[in-house]
């Protein structure tokens, strides 16, 4: 049962008077946010093209499996792709220099 705010001061009651543990409230809010984030991910994957959906599934899977933040998985993916195409870029530059010089 929740206690009403103090009429004279307008301040909310303290946790002991209200019978609500602030840790329980924080846990509930965190659970709700996690479920909302998961629903948004599922919606984005389902409404996208198959290539984009596969990329999103991979990034979400890496984020969950490694326990890293979403921005770190995007940064790691970007660095990985750039490292993968680097040899092709070097070969293209060598071909361009040899052909046009």
Residue pairs with C-beta under 8 A, 6 or more apart in sequence:
1 19
2 18
2 19
2 20
3 13
3 17
3 18
3 19
4 13
5 11
5 12
5 13
6 12
6 13
12 18
15 21
15 22
41 56
41 60
44 56
45 53
45 56
45 57
45 60
46 53
48 56
58 77
59 70
59 73
59 74
59 77
62 68
62 73
62 76
62 77
63 69
63 70
63 72
63 73
66 73
68 76
